[in-house]
Amino acid sequence: MRVIECEGLTKEYKDHKALKNVTFSVDGIGCVGFLGGNGAGKTTTIRILTGLAAPTGGKVRVVGYDVVTDRNKVTSEVGYCPQIPAFYNYMTATEWMHWVGRLYGLDKRTIAQRTDELLELCGINEARNRPISGYSGGMKQRLGIAQALIHNPKLLVLDEPVSALDPMGRYDVLLLIEKLKQHMTVFMSTHILDDIERIADHIVIIKDGTVVLSSSLDQLRANHVEPLIEFKLDQQDIDLTDVLNGLTWIREWNQDGGIYKVLINDMEKAKALLPHILLETGGTLAYYRLSASTLEDIFLKVVNN
């Protein structure tokens, strides 16, 4: 089933065009990583997908429903958790879930059953009768996700779900998303590329209000991941520009913070020759590693073109 379908989506404000002909689609279960820099259009797109804003132009369908003409049906099939979910902190998690369930018009039996299931799934069950005011950031984020799932939606939309969390909270939320994506579609906006590389099945990259890449993670790796050598010299004053530019089996390279990243055309030749060439410059290798380009490398390449 096509869970999300955007075709020529535009969104204009009085003096700003936030989205320009955004086109992409999402099929089936799994996790979609929605990437882009600040101001790229991620939040505007999410607001439209969740029925919180109307598009200026184009067509957007979520779980088969038009976000404009079938808005109520869209909201019944979509769960949404913002970057910082808000609660009535004097409530307990149980009270909060029951209150949200009533807002969705669920009957008491369903609310009680879903509350028990979701608080257990999200790891909050032991704290369910404590005031939310005493919860950690990670617990509040997981409660926000539990709340978004109370009505059993087909699509879960998460806006920067781990950006404000400490490492433990981040780990817990990512582990929860890995569980959820086995049974539903999770559309996750984030700027933490390591997280996307770990849990996403599909990638959508947006730049200046336009989608510049939409691909499965496997296809992205097949098309864009390239052999790479990373190294660093103890001596920071050695200029390697002429040396690296003169090697035909090096396709391109960059240097950041003393660490060189070198994309290779012929890895066997590079492995045999590059360490000796670097030592001949008078340098001493402090760090040397055979690797491959990462999602961060691909992201920077795509958005900077």
Backbone bond lengths (Angstrom), bond angles and torsions (degrees), N, CA, C in turn:
res aa  C-N    CA-C-N  psi(-1)  N-CA   C-N-CA  omega(-1)  CA-C   N-CA-C  phi
1 M - - - 1.455 - - 1.523 110.14 -
2 R 1.327 116.32 137.19 1.465 120.92 176.88 1.525 108.57 -78.90
3 V 1.319 116.04 109.71 1.466 120.78 -173.92 1.526 111.27 -81.57
4 I 1.331 116.79 -40.16 1.471 121.96 177.70 1.520 108.33 -130.32
5 E 1.319 115.38 134.94 1.462 120.22 175.73 1.524 109.07 -140.27
6 C 1.322 115.75 108.66 1.468 122.32 176.47 1.526 108.63 -110.39
7 E 1.308 115.89 127.56 1.461 120.29 179.97 1.525 109.53 -133.93
8 G 1.328 115.98 110.55 1.459 120.94 178.76 1.516 113.89 62.72
9 L 1.332 116.88 31.96 1.471 121.06 -177.24 1.526 111.19 -65.75
10 T 1.327 115.85 128.84 1.462 121.11 174.19 1.525 108.87 -130.74
11 K 1.318 114.46 151.99 1.462 121.13 174.75 1.513 108.36 -144.06
12 E 1.335 115.56 118.63 1.453 121.28 -178.66 1.521 110.31 -116.86
13 Y 1.319 114.96 137.69 1.454 121.27 169.78 1.525 107.71 -107.39
14 K 1.288 117.86 -177.98 1.460 120.96 -172.82 1.534 112.16 -54.49
15 D 1.321 116.67 -45.60 1.465 119.55 -176.14 1.531 112.38 -127.18
16 H 1.343 116.21 22.41 1.463 118.52 -174.88 1.523 110.45 -153.62
17 K 1.329 116.24 135.61 1.462 121.41 175.31 1.521 107.45 -103.36
18 A 1.325 116.49 101.36 1.464 121.34 -173.73 1.518 112.53 -76.35
19 L 1.324 117.48 -37.78 1.472 122.24 179.92 1.516 109.28 -127.52
20 K 1.338 115.26 137.17 1.461 120.94 -175.62 1.531 109.43 -131.54
21 N 1.305 116.78 100.14 1.465 121.67 174.33 1.530 112.38 57.18
22 V 1.327 116.84 46.91 1.462 121.93 179.59 1.528 109.43 -73.38
23 T 1.327 115.78 122.29 1.462 121.47 -178.53 1.523 109.97 -134.95
24 F 1.326 116.45 120.64 1.459 122.10 172.98 1.521 108.10 -166.77
25 S 1.328 116.83 164.07 1.462 120.66 178.08 1.523 109.64 -140.44
26 V 1.332 115.19 157.03 1.459 122.46 179.88 1.522 108.04 -132.56
27 D 1.325 116.53 126.90 1.458 121.64 -179.82 1.526 110.69 -115.77
28 G 1.326 116.63 140.05 1.460 121.75 167.91 1.517 114.57 70.49
29 I 1.340 114.27 -172.69 1.456 120.80 -178.30 1.523 110.50 -81.46
30 G 1.337 115.72 168.12 1.462 121.05 -179.67 1.511 110.35 126.88
31 C 1.331 116.12 -175.32 1.462 122.43 -178.58 1.521 110.25 -113.91
32 V 1.320 116.08 128.16 1.463 123.10 176.30 1.518 108.67 -105.82
33 G 1.324 116.77 123.33 1.454 121.86 175.68 1.512 110.13 -91.59
34 F 1.326 116.95 120.69 1.466 122.72 -178.16 1.521 107.44 -106.31
35 L 1.325 116.72 109.25 1.459 122.78 -170.20 1.517 111.71 -115.40
36 G 1.322 114.80 151.18 1.456 120.93 175.54 1.515 109.48 169.40
37 G 1.312 115.74 156.50 1.458 120.29 178.97 1.521 111.36 -73.23
38 N 1.329 116.10 176.17 1.465 120.83 175.98 1.524 109.76 -60.46
39 G 1.331 116.10 131.66 1.462 120.25 179.47 1.508 114.42 82.03
40 A 1.348 117.96 6.79 1.464 120.67 -177.44 1.522 112.58 -74.00
41 G 1.343 117.40 -24.61 1.462 120.88 -179.50 1.514 114.13 119.41
42 K 1.336 117.30 10.28 1.469 120.47 -177.13 1.529 111.54 -63.57
43 T 1.337 116.72 -51.58 1.459 119.74 -175.93 1.524 111.27 -65.90
44 T 1.322 117.76 -38.21 1.466 120.63 177.50 1.521 110.53 -61.63
45 T 1.325 116.83 -43.79 1.464 120.44 177.82 1.519 110.99 -61.01
46 I 1.325 116.73 -44.55 1.467 120.88 179.86 1.528 111.01 -62.52
47 R 1.306 117.59 -40.93 1.465 120.35 179.14 1.527 111.40 -61.70
48 I 1.315 116.42 -35.77 1.464 119.87 178.55 1.526 110.77 -73.33
49 L 1.331 117.27 -42.17 1.467 120.71 -179.89 1.524 112.17 -62.72
50 T 1.323 116.88 -31.31 1.464 121.01 -177.30 1.529 113.00 -94.52
51 G 1.324 117.23 3.60 1.451 120.34 178.02 1.517 115.00 80.89
52 L 1.330 117.39 10.53 1.463 121.51 -179.34 1.524 112.58 -85.96
53 A 1.327 117.01 -12.82 1.468 121.65 177.42 1.525 107.79 -147.80
54 A 1.317 115.62 152.86 1.463 120.67 179.85 1.529 109.92 -101.50
55 P 1.324 118.55 141.84 1.464 120.06 177.27 1.523 111.29 -72.91
56 T 1.319 116.09 154.82 1.458 121.13 173.80 1.518 110.69 -79.64
57 G 1.339 115.72 -35.61 1.459 120.39 -179.65 1.510 111.05 -156.54
58 G 1.324 116.13 169.94 1.454 121.46 -179.75 1.514 112.01 88.38
59 K 1.327 115.88 -179.63 1.461 122.06 -179.34 1.522 110.14 -120.46
60 V 1.311 116.09 135.20 1.459 121.44 177.04 1.526 107.69 -134.15
61 R 1.328 115.31 123.00 1.456 121.02 176.86 1.525 108.28 -123.77
62 V 1.322 114.91 135.69 1.462 121.63 179.11 1.527 107.69 -124.73
63 V 1.336 116.17 121.86 1.463 122.77 -176.42 1.533 109.88 51.67
64 G 1.340 115.44 37.09 1.460 121.04 176.10 1.510 115.63 87.61
65 Y 1.345 117.99 -4.22 1.460 121.01 -176.69 1.527 111.12 -108.92
66 D 1.329 115.76 141.14 1.457 121.64 176.74 1.528 109.46 -72.66
67 V 1.335 116.75 131.60 1.466 120.14 -174.26 1.522 112.72 -69.95
68 V 1.334 117.08 -16.36 1.469 120.19 179.16 1.521 110.65 -95.78
69 T 1.326 117.41 -55.51 1.464 120.50 -174.18 1.528 112.96 -80.59
70 D 1.335 117.22 -22.76 1.471 121.28 -179.20 1.527 111.21 -119.76
71 R 1.317 116.65 40.05 1.469 120.69 -171.79 1.524 112.23 -57.00
72 N 1.323 117.79 -43.17 1.465 120.03 -178.15 1.522 111.82 -64.37
73 K 1.335 116.85 -37.00 1.459 120.29 177.79 1.529 110.53 -68.80
74 V 1.337 116.18 -36.64 1.464 120.14 177.58 1.526 109.75 -62.11
75 T 1.321 117.89 -48.63 1.463 120.35 -177.08 1.530 112.07 -65.99
76 S 1.339 117.06 -24.58 1.467 119.34 177.57 1.518 112.18 -76.76
77 E 1.339 117.35 -16.03 1.463 121.41 -177.98 1.526 113.01 -108.64
78 V 1.340 116.45 -2.44 1.466 121.28 -175.61 1.525 109.56 -119.57
79 G 1.327 115.99 133.10 1.455 121.80 169.74 1.513 109.08 -107.22
80 Y 1.331 117.81 138.78 1.465 121.35 -174.89 1.516 110.77 -132.31
81 C 1.328 115.73 130.86 1.459 121.69 174.29 1.526 108.48 -125.14
82 P 1.328 118.56 115.27 1.467 120.82 -179.83 1.520 111.55 -72.51
83 Q 1.316 115.62 174.92 1.460 121.38 -178.04 1.536 111.28 -58.65
84 I 1.319 116.23 -42.94 1.465 121.05 177.78 1.522 107.29 -125.54
85 P 1.327 117.98 93.15 1.460 119.77 -179.23 1.527 111.23 -65.89
86 A 1.335 116.11 144.01 1.464 121.57 -178.16 1.525 110.26 -107.55
87 F 1.321 116.05 144.79 1.463 121.96 -178.10 1.526 109.61 -137.83
88 Y 1.322 114.69 165.28 1.461 120.30 162.32 1.516 105.75 -85.73
89 N 1.319 116.23 102.22 1.465 120.80 -168.44 1.529 114.42 -67.13
90 Y 1.326 116.92 -15.76 1.464 118.25 177.59 1.528 111.34 -77.17
91 M 1.330 117.19 -16.21 1.463 120.89 178.63 1.520 110.78 -77.04
92 T 1.329 116.19 158.74 1.465 121.01 167.12 1.527 108.30 -88.10
93 A 1.330 116.37 168.85 1.464 119.97 177.96 1.524 110.89 -61.06
94 T 1.330 116.94 -39.50 1.468 120.60 178.65 1.520 110.73 -61.86
95 E 1.320 116.06 -47.31 1.464 119.51 179.67 1.527 111.42 -62.30
96 W 1.323 115.83 -40.99 1.473 119.92 -179.47 1.528 110.98 -63.27
97 M 1.321 117.35 -46.10 1.460 121.18 -178.74 1.538 110.57 -63.83
98 H 1.317 117.41 -39.55 1.467 120.28 178.31 1.530 110.49 -65.49
99 W 1.333 116.30 -39.88 1.470 120.31 178.78 1.528 111.20 -63.47
100 V 1.345 116.47 -45.17 1.467 120.76 178.72 1.526 110.24 -64.14
101 G 1.328 117.12 -42.02 1.455 120.18 178.64 1.517 112.53 -58.82
102 R 1.341 117.21 -38.87 1.464 120.22 177.51 1.526 111.49 -66.41
103 L 1.349 116.60 -34.91 1.467 119.91 177.02 1.530 111.03 -61.58
104 Y 1.335 116.43 -33.77 1.462 120.37 178.32 1.527 112.05 -83.53
105 G 1.315 117.74 -0.86 1.450 120.35 177.41 1.517 114.55 77.81
106 L 1.336 117.49 21.52 1.457 120.89 -179.93 1.529 109.88 -78.92
107 D 1.324 116.27 150.45 1.461 119.47 178.30 1.534 109.95 -77.87
108 K 1.336 116.38 163.55 1.466 121.36 -173.76 1.522 112.84 -59.34
109 R 1.310 116.54 -40.07 1.465 119.86 -178.44 1.528 110.83 -64.91
110 T 1.330 115.95 -44.69 1.469 120.21 179.03 1.519 110.91 -64.03
111 I 1.337 116.52 -42.02 1.466 120.45 179.51 1.529 110.36 -59.94
112 A 1.326 116.69 -46.89 1.472 120.43 -178.97 1.522 111.13 -62.73
113 Q 1.339 116.40 -42.36 1.466 120.75 -179.08 1.520 111.22 -66.17
114 R 1.347 116.62 -47.02 1.466 120.44 -178.88 1.532 110.71 -66.27
115 T 1.329 117.05 -37.79 1.465 120.32 178.37 1.525 110.56 -60.38
116 D 1.328 116.72 -47.67 1.472 120.75 179.25 1.525 110.91 -60.79
117 E 1.327 116.88 -46.06 1.468 121.44 -177.60 1.527 111.04 -63.87
118 L 1.327 116.43 -46.11 1.462 120.06 -171.92 1.524 112.97 -76.72
119 L 1.327 117.52 -37.11 1.458 118.53 177.53 1.526 111.01 -67.09
120 E 1.329 116.33 -32.58 1.464 119.96 174.61 1.524 110.20 -69.81
121 L 1.328 117.40 -47.40 1.466 121.90 -179.99 1.526 111.37 -59.41
122 C 1.314 116.68 -40.46 1.471 121.29 -175.15 1.527 113.07 -88.89
123 G 1.331 117.33 4.52 1.457 120.87 173.92 1.509 114.98 72.75
124 I 1.330 117.10 30.14 1.466 120.67 -178.21 1.527 110.64 -115.74
125 N 1.304 118.30 0.61 1.459 121.34 -170.27 1.539 112.48 -57.37
126 E 1.326 116.69 -41.25 1.467 119.54 -177.51 1.528 112.02 -67.50
127 A 1.340 116.33 -22.45 1.474 120.01 -178.82 1.523 111.87 -106.69
128 R 1.321 117.41 14.10 1.462 121.20 -171.24 1.526 113.41 -62.22
129 N 1.326 118.57 -25.89 1.465 121.19 -177.24 1.526 113.21 -103.91
130 R 1.335 115.64 11.93 1.464 120.50 174.57 1.524 110.01 -95.17
131 P 1.336 118.99 148.35 1.469 120.39 176.17 1.531 111.07 -59.43
132 I 1.309 116.34 140.57 1.465 121.88 -179.01 1.527 110.86 -62.27
133 S 1.319 117.69 -24.88 1.470 121.47 179.82 1.520 112.17 -57.67
134 G 1.330 117.62 -24.79 1.462 120.57 -179.30 1.507 113.76 -93.83
135 Y 1.322 118.46 5.57 1.463 121.86 -178.41 1.534 111.02 -79.70
136 S 1.323 115.71 148.68 1.469 121.08 171.96 1.527 109.38 -74.13
137 G 1.330 115.91 170.05 1.462 120.10 178.45 1.519 112.13 -59.96
138 G 1.333 116.87 -41.64 1.457 120.59 179.66 1.516 112.11 -65.41
139 M 1.332 117.20 -38.84 1.465 120.79 178.27 1.525 110.75 -65.40
140 K 1.329 116.56 -41.12 1.466 119.42 178.17 1.525 111.21 -64.67
141 Q 1.333 116.56 -38.16 1.463 119.22 178.79 1.528 110.39 -64.82
142 R 1.329 116.85 -41.13 1.463 120.45 179.48 1.525 111.42 -69.41
143 L 1.328 116.40 -33.88 1.460 118.97 174.58 1.531 110.02 -67.03
144 G 1.327 117.09 -37.96 1.466 120.65 176.27 1.517 111.57 -60.20
145 I 1.338 116.55 -38.93 1.459 120.27 177.64 1.526 110.37 -69.58
146 A 1.341 117.14 -41.23 1.463 120.46 176.89 1.526 110.67 -59.03
147 Q 1.319 116.58 -43.64 1.467 121.87 178.14 1.532 110.37 -59.50
148 A 1.333 116.34 -41.94 1.468 120.84 -177.86 1.527 112.27 -67.35
149 L 1.342 116.53 -17.02 1.463 120.82 -176.95 1.524 112.92 -102.09
150 I 1.319 118.27 -1.23 1.468 121.78 -171.44 1.532 112.25 -57.06
151 H 1.344 117.94 -34.69 1.463 121.57 -176.41 1.528 112.59 -95.83
152 N 1.362 115.90 13.69 1.464 122.31 175.79 1.537 112.78 57.79
153 P 1.336 117.00 56.60 1.467 120.19 -177.91 1.529 112.05 -74.03
154 K 1.339 115.37 162.91 1.471 120.54 176.05 1.532 111.51 -87.78
155 L 1.327 116.52 -23.13 1.468 122.04 -178.20 1.523 109.26 -127.23
156 L 1.340 116.12 129.23 1.466 122.25 174.90 1.520 108.28 -111.68
157 V 1.334 116.61 122.00 1.466 122.52 -179.09 1.529 108.00 -108.04
158 L 1.327 115.73 123.71 1.462 122.28 -178.66 1.525 109.27 -120.67
159 D 1.316 116.87 124.18 1.465 121.88 -179.84 1.525 108.81 -103.79
160 E 1.335 116.26 107.27 1.468 122.66 179.82 1.534 111.42 49.26
161 P 1.323 118.91 60.85 1.471 120.44 -171.23 1.520 115.81 -71.18
162 V 1.350 119.14 -17.21 1.463 119.23 -176.10 1.524 113.70 -125.22
163 S 1.321 117.51 3.58 1.470 119.46 -172.06 1.527 113.16 -65.17
164 A 1.331 117.87 -26.75 1.473 120.21 -176.78 1.524 112.85 -101.51
165 L 1.332 117.35 10.73 1.465 120.24 -172.69 1.522 112.39 -101.77
166 D 1.341 115.48 154.90 1.456 120.55 172.56 1.531 108.54 -76.41
167 P 1.344 118.74 168.97 1.474 120.65 -174.87 1.526 114.06 -54.48
168 M 1.331 118.69 -38.73 1.461 120.26 -179.04 1.522 111.18 -69.81
169 G 1.340 115.84 -43.63 1.459 119.60 177.84 1.513 111.68 -63.04
170 R 1.321 115.63 -40.51 1.460 120.70 178.05 1.523 111.09 -62.07
171 Y 1.325 116.62 -44.00 1.467 121.07 179.03 1.521 111.01 -60.07
172 D 1.336 117.41 -44.85 1.464 121.66 -178.41 1.527 111.57 -63.18
173 V 1.337 116.87 -42.72 1.464 120.21 -178.26 1.532 110.49 -68.68
174 L 1.326 117.65 -41.39 1.463 120.32 178.32 1.523 111.45 -63.94
175 L 1.330 116.54 -38.28 1.460 120.39 177.29 1.529 110.19 -63.17
176 L 1.319 117.34 -38.71 1.460 121.65 177.45 1.526 110.62 -65.14
177 I 1.332 117.36 -43.08 1.470 120.57 179.63 1.522 110.58 -62.78
178 E 1.345 116.77 -38.68 1.469 120.07 177.52 1.520 111.07 -60.64
179 K 1.322 117.72 -36.55 1.463 120.71 177.31 1.528 110.84 -69.73
180 L 1.324 116.47 -45.06 1.456 120.99 -175.35 1.518 112.40 -64.53
181 K 1.327 117.15 -36.85 1.461 119.46 -174.66 1.529 112.85 -69.46
182 Q 1.310 117.72 -11.05 1.454 120.62 176.50 1.528 111.64 -72.82
183 H 1.333 117.56 -17.19 1.463 120.87 -172.65 1.523 113.47 -127.34
184 M 1.338 117.88 -5.64 1.458 120.18 -176.46 1.527 109.68 -156.13
185 T 1.320 116.13 178.09 1.461 121.35 175.64 1.525 109.21 -95.49
186 V 1.323 116.10 126.39 1.462 122.04 176.42 1.528 107.86 -113.44
187 F 1.327 116.69 120.42 1.463 122.58 178.72 1.518 106.91 -107.11
188 M 1.331 116.11 111.09 1.469 121.75 -166.50 1.525 111.03 -122.06
189 S 1.321 115.10 114.80 1.456 121.18 173.85 1.522 109.19 -87.87
190 T 1.322 116.68 133.93 1.465 120.18 178.26 1.521 109.87 -162.78
191 H 1.333 115.31 162.29 1.456 120.22 171.83 1.531 110.83 -114.06
192 I 1.350 116.52 4.95 1.466 120.82 179.46 1.526 107.95 -93.84
193 L 1.314 116.19 97.92 1.461 121.38 -170.52 1.526 112.55 -68.02
194 D 1.326 117.13 -32.25 1.471 119.45 178.04 1.525 111.21 -59.93
195 D 1.326 116.58 -37.61 1.463 120.41 179.90 1.520 110.89 -66.17
196 I 1.321 116.58 -42.99 1.464 120.95 179.23 1.517 110.58 -63.68
197 E 1.337 116.36 -42.32 1.464 119.78 -179.68 1.529 110.79 -63.10
198 R 1.331 116.03 -28.55 1.460 120.49 -178.27 1.527 112.28 -78.65
199 I 1.343 118.38 -42.44 1.467 118.92 -168.45 1.523 115.61 -117.67
200 A 1.335 119.11 -12.67 1.467 120.12 -174.20 1.527 111.83 -81.62
201 D 1.313 115.73 149.35 1.456 123.05 173.32 1.527 111.14 -105.46
202 H 1.332 115.86 -23.47 1.466 121.61 -177.73 1.523 108.03 -139.74
203 I 1.319 116.79 147.20 1.461 122.60 -178.23 1.522 109.87 -122.97
204 V 1.331 116.12 133.80 1.456 121.97 169.78 1.523 106.96 -125.20
205 I 1.324 117.07 123.86 1.466 121.75 178.97 1.520 108.86 -112.88
206 I 1.334 116.09 128.87 1.460 121.90 179.60 1.518 109.41 -117.07
207 K 1.318 116.04 139.61 1.466 122.16 179.71 1.520 108.77 -139.72
208 D 1.327 116.82 127.55 1.467 122.09 178.80 1.524 112.27 49.66
209 G 1.335 116.24 40.73 1.453 120.67 175.71 1.512 115.68 79.76
210 T 1.332 117.04 11.53 1.466 121.14 -178.67 1.524 109.83 -133.18
211 V 1.318 117.46 137.35 1.463 120.75 176.27 1.528 109.33 -73.22
212 V 1.328 116.21 123.61 1.463 120.97 -179.43 1.519 112.11 -106.33
213 L 1.332 117.51 -11.56 1.461 120.50 177.15 1.520 109.63 -160.29
214 S 1.328 116.26 134.35 1.461 122.84 172.93 1.512 106.89 -141.86
215 S 1.337 116.15 116.82 1.458 119.42 -172.42 1.516 110.31 -159.95
216 S 1.334 116.48 151.90 1.462 119.00 169.13 1.524 107.98 -66.99
217 L 1.319 116.51 153.44 1.459 119.84 -178.26 1.533 110.42 -64.75
218 D 1.322 117.03 -37.38 1.467 120.40 178.68 1.524 110.68 -63.02
219 Q 1.340 116.73 -44.52 1.462 120.22 179.91 1.523 110.67 -68.07
220 L 1.315 116.14 -36.15 1.466 120.25 178.27 1.525 110.34 -61.29
221 R 1.318 116.11 -44.66 1.464 120.01 178.79 1.529 111.20 -64.16
222 A 1.336 115.97 -41.85 1.464 119.83 -179.14 1.529 111.45 -63.85
223 N 1.338 116.70 -36.60 1.467 120.73 -174.77 1.524 113.92 -88.55
224 H 1.345 116.91 -27.70 1.466 118.80 -169.11 1.522 115.50 -122.28
225 V 1.331 118.16 -22.93 1.462 118.82 -177.83 1.521 109.68 -72.45
226 E 1.310 116.20 128.35 1.459 121.86 -175.70 1.531 110.13 -127.60
227 P 1.353 116.72 152.94 1.462 119.36 177.70 1.527 111.30 -63.28
228 L 1.327 114.49 142.63 1.455 120.48 -170.88 1.523 109.67 -144.59
229 I 1.323 115.84 142.57 1.459 121.63 171.04 1.525 107.67 -118.87
230 E 1.324 115.54 129.64 1.454 121.39 175.62 1.521 108.87 -111.35
231 F 1.335 116.89 137.75 1.461 119.24 177.11 1.521 110.26 -153.87
232 K 1.338 114.01 163.63 1.454 121.30 176.80 1.511 108.27 -144.52
233 L 1.331 116.37 139.38 1.462 121.94 177.08 1.522 109.80 -99.71
234 D 1.323 115.59 146.63 1.464 119.57 174.12 1.520 111.05 -61.09
235 Q 1.334 115.71 -35.25 1.458 120.69 -177.31 1.529 109.95 -88.42
236 Q 1.329 117.52 114.66 1.459 121.40 -177.10 1.528 113.05 -82.57
237 D 1.332 116.93 -11.43 1.467 119.49 -174.64 1.522 113.61 -94.24
238 I 1.327 118.57 3.28 1.464 121.06 179.51 1.526 109.53 -85.47
239 D 1.325 116.30 124.18 1.470 121.79 -179.88 1.530 108.79 -91.64
240 L 1.336 116.07 115.68 1.467 121.05 -177.02 1.530 112.81 -99.22
241 T 1.326 117.60 8.44 1.464 120.47 -173.96 1.525 112.10 -56.59
242 D 1.316 117.37 -54.49 1.467 120.70 -177.85 1.525 111.36 -65.12
243 V 1.332 116.15 -38.11 1.474 120.23 -179.01 1.521 110.45 -61.98
244 L 1.333 117.78 -52.27 1.464 121.51 -175.83 1.521 111.88 -71.13
245 N 1.329 117.07 -37.11 1.467 119.77 178.72 1.523 112.59 -66.75
246 G 1.326 116.87 -21.62 1.468 120.30 -177.67 1.520 114.54 -88.85
247 L 1.333 118.18 -0.56 1.468 121.28 -177.91 1.523 109.94 -98.85
248 T 1.329 116.96 116.91 1.471 121.73 -173.87 1.526 112.70 -68.71
249 W 1.333 118.11 -22.37 1.461 119.90 -179.18 1.525 112.88 -89.56
250 I 1.338 115.95 6.01 1.467 121.24 170.27 1.528 108.00 -102.24
251 R 1.337 116.33 122.56 1.466 119.75 -177.62 1.520 111.26 -83.20
252 E 1.338 116.35 -46.93 1.462 120.63 174.97 1.516 108.95 -160.34
253 W 1.324 115.67 163.11 1.462 119.37 -179.34 1.524 109.72 -152.68
254 N 1.341 114.73 159.26 1.457 120.02 172.34 1.518 108.75 -147.00
255 Q 1.311 115.37 162.79 1.461 121.30 -177.70 1.517 108.89 -132.69
256 D 1.338 115.85 130.94 1.456 120.83 -178.64 1.523 108.78 -143.51
257 G 1.318 116.31 119.37 1.456 120.93 178.73 1.520 113.17 62.72
258 G 1.317 116.83 30.61 1.458 120.88 179.60 1.516 114.04 87.95
259 I 1.353 118.01 -11.37 1.463 121.33 179.09 1.520 109.56 -96.49
260 Y 1.329 115.65 125.87 1.454 122.45 178.06 1.530 109.47 -94.05
261 K 1.330 116.34 134.21 1.459 122.47 172.02 1.521 107.59 -115.97
262 V 1.329 115.32 120.10 1.458 121.02 -171.93 1.528 109.75 -121.79
263 L 1.336 116.91 116.54 1.462 121.32 175.49 1.516 108.95 -82.12
264 I 1.325 115.76 133.88 1.457 122.02 -168.66 1.527 111.69 -113.50
265 N 1.327 116.63 136.27 1.470 121.63 171.83 1.520 111.92 -85.72
266 D 1.332 116.95 -36.15 1.463 122.27 -177.31 1.531 107.78 -130.87
267 M 1.334 116.95 96.20 1.456 121.19 -173.44 1.519 112.34 -67.23
268 E 1.326 117.92 -37.40 1.466 120.31 -179.49 1.526 110.79 -61.92
269 K 1.318 116.06 -43.85 1.462 120.09 178.33 1.532 110.40 -66.30
270 A 1.325 116.67 -40.54 1.462 120.59 -179.51 1.525 111.16 -63.89
271 K 1.338 116.87 -43.74 1.464 120.25 179.59 1.519 111.41 -61.28
272 A 1.337 116.10 -36.15 1.467 120.15 -177.27 1.524 112.78 -77.80
273 L 1.334 117.33 -34.18 1.464 120.02 -168.41 1.540 114.78 -107.69
274 L 1.340 117.89 -35.19 1.463 119.01 -169.83 1.530 113.88 -61.21
275 P 1.334 121.10 -43.76 1.475 118.64 179.92 1.532 112.50 -58.50
276 H 1.342 116.52 -40.82 1.480 119.67 179.73 1.525 111.05 -66.75
277 I 1.333 117.13 -40.46 1.462 120.65 179.56 1.529 110.74 -62.52
278 L 1.316 116.36 -40.85 1.463 119.99 -179.66 1.527 111.46 -67.18
279 L 1.324 116.97 -38.70 1.464 120.44 178.72 1.528 110.95 -67.02
280 E 1.330 116.98 -31.65 1.468 120.81 179.39 1.525 112.43 -68.50
281 T 1.329 117.39 -18.01 1.466 120.02 176.69 1.530 111.58 -76.95
282 G 1.330 116.37 -7.38 1.450 120.70 -177.74 1.511 113.33 94.86
283 G 1.333 115.87 3.14 1.454 120.48 -178.63 1.520 112.63 -89.37
284 T 1.312 116.07 162.98 1.458 123.26 175.41 1.524 108.38 -119.42
285 L 1.312 116.67 127.40 1.449 120.26 -177.65 1.534 110.80 -72.00
286 A 1.328 115.78 120.29 1.459 120.96 175.16 1.524 110.83 -93.28
287 Y 1.332 115.28 -20.43 1.468 120.61 -174.75 1.521 107.76 -160.38
288 Y 1.325 117.06 134.13 1.474 121.08 179.98 1.524 108.00 -152.94
289 R 1.334 116.66 125.18 1.463 119.30 -175.53 1.521 111.27 -147.65
290 L 1.337 116.36 134.61 1.457 122.20 171.09 1.519 107.65 -83.87
291 S 1.321 116.84 131.36 1.455 119.50 -174.08 1.528 109.13 -149.39
292 A 1.312 115.55 -159.29 1.461 122.96 175.59 1.514 107.12 -148.06
293 S 1.322 117.02 156.63 1.454 120.50 179.44 1.521 109.95 -61.78
294 T 1.322 116.39 142.93 1.458 123.13 -175.61 1.526 110.25 -100.57
295 L 1.337 115.20 175.53 1.453 119.40 175.26 1.525 110.62 -60.57
296 E 1.339 116.62 -34.37 1.468 119.45 177.35 1.521 111.03 -62.85
297 D 1.344 117.04 -42.29 1.466 120.54 177.70 1.525 110.59 -61.21
298 I 1.333 115.89 -44.18 1.462 120.53 -179.37 1.526 110.32 -64.99
299 F 1.336 116.18 -44.51 1.464 120.93 -179.76 1.531 110.66 -59.21
300 L 1.321 116.61 -48.92 1.468 120.00 -178.91 1.524 111.42 -63.31
301 K 1.326 115.91 -37.38 1.465 119.34 179.16 1.531 111.01 -65.45
302 V 1.337 116.04 -42.65 1.465 120.61 -177.80 1.532 111.03 -68.51
303 V 1.324 117.91 -46.36 1.462 119.92 -174.73 1.524 112.15 -76.40
304 N 1.313 118.23 -20.32 1.468 120.67 -179.44 1.517 113.54 -91.98
305 N 1.319 117.56 -7.67 1.469 120.59 179.11 1.534 110.46 -78.48
